């Protein structure tokens, strides 16, 4: 958007909420982020792996559906949205 001279003229929504995406949101390079719950992703996938090892069946190809939330500059600091923000370190 910056290179095209359209920053601020075009609304931009990103996907996921890693440190870089959150910085872009704070810096007004994007207007919102659609974020997944990273702890759900890990918990569900680990459980699927354990279930697979126990059953010795073919790994499941089903999609993992996690919670989603829209993160904006207005709600970025709300406690209930913190679980959607990926952390750079443990």
C-alpha positions as semicolon CSV with decimal commas, in nm:
position;residue;x (nm);y (nm);z (nm)
1;X;0,000;0,000;0,000
2;X;0,283;0,234;0,087
3;X;0,462;0,176;-0,243
4;X;0,139;0,230;-0,436
5;X;0,065;0,549;-0,245
6;X;-0,264;0,401;-0,120
7;X;-0,185;0,381;0,252
8;X;-0,495;0,500;0,435
9;X;-0,704;0,502;0,116
10;X;-0,752;0,124;0,109
11;X;-0,863;-0,079;0,410
12;X;-0,629;-0,373;0,464
13;X;-0,706;-0,678;0,678
14;X;-0,436;-0,931;0,764
15;X;-0,452;-1,292;0,879
16;X;-0,295;-1,418;1,203
17;X;-0,156;-1,207;1,484
18;X;0,216;-1,268;1,509
19;X;0,450;-0,998;1,638
20;X;0,505;-0,855;1,289
21;X;0,133;-0,840;1,210
22;X;0,055;-0,677;1,545
23;X;0,329;-0,419;1,485
24;X;0,180;-0,346;1,142
25;X;-0,160;-0,299;1,309
26;X;-0,014;-0,061;1,568
27;X;0,176;0,127;1,296
28;X;-0,150;0,164;1,097
29;X;-0,019;-0,038;0,803
30;X;-0,319;-0,271;0,839
31;X;-0,663;-0,189;0,977
32;X;-0,752;-0,525;1,133
33;X;-0,628;-0,880;1,181
34;X;-0,827;-1,202;1,167
35;X;-0,657;-1,411;1,432
36;X;-0,677;-1,779;1,525
37;X;-0,632;-1,916;1,874
38;X;-0,275;-2,059;1,865
39;X;-0,320;-2,258;2,186
40;X;-0,623;-2,433;2,032
41;X;-0,421;-2,518;1,723
42;X;-0,146;-2,680;1,929
43;X;-0,377;-2,857;2,174
44;X;-0,599;-3,005;1,902
45;X;-0,307;-3,116;1,684
46;X;-0,123;-3,280;1,975
47;X;-0,442;-3,465;2,072
48;X;-0,486;-3,579;1,711
49;X;-0,126;-3,707;1,707
50;X;-0,174;-3,897;2,034
51;X;-0,502;-4,047;1,910
52;X;-0,331;-4,150;1,587
53;X;-0,041;-4,317;1,767
54;X;-0,281;-4,507;1,992
55;X;-0,501;-4,628;1,707
56;X;-0,220;-4,675;1,451
57;X;-0,463;-4,563;1,180
58;X;-0,387;-4,327;0,895
59;X;-0,345;-3,970;1,016
60;X;-0,662;-3,765;0,995
61;X;-0,684;-3,517;0,711
62;X;-0,966;-3,324;0,872
63;X;-0,926;-2,953;0,909
64;X;-0,873;-2,811;1,254
65;X;-1,119;-2,538;1,335
66;X;-1,011;-2,297;1,602
67;X;-1,165;-1,986;1,741
68;X;-1,126;-1,671;1,535
69;X;-1,141;-1,311;1,637
70;X;-1,108;-0,975;1,470
71;X;-0,830;-0,771;1,627
72;X;-0,823;-0,394;1,574
73;X;-0,629;-0,107;1,727
74;X;-0,937;-0,034;1,940
75;X;-0,954;-0,380;2,099
76;X;-0,589;-0,490;2,083
77;X;-0,534;-0,444;2,457
78;X;-0,852;-0,619;2,574
79;X;-0,770;-0,916;2,800
80;X;-1,007;-1,152;2,617
81;X;-0,816;-1,103;2,289
82;X;-0,468;-1,174;2,427
83;X;-0,502;-1,548;2,363
84;X;-0,525;-1,475;1,988
85;X;-0,189;-1,294;1,978
86;X;0,106;-1,514;1,889
87;X;0,398;-1,473;2,126
88;X;0,755;-1,439;1,999
89;X;0,884;-1,635;2,297
90;X;0,748;-1,879;2,555
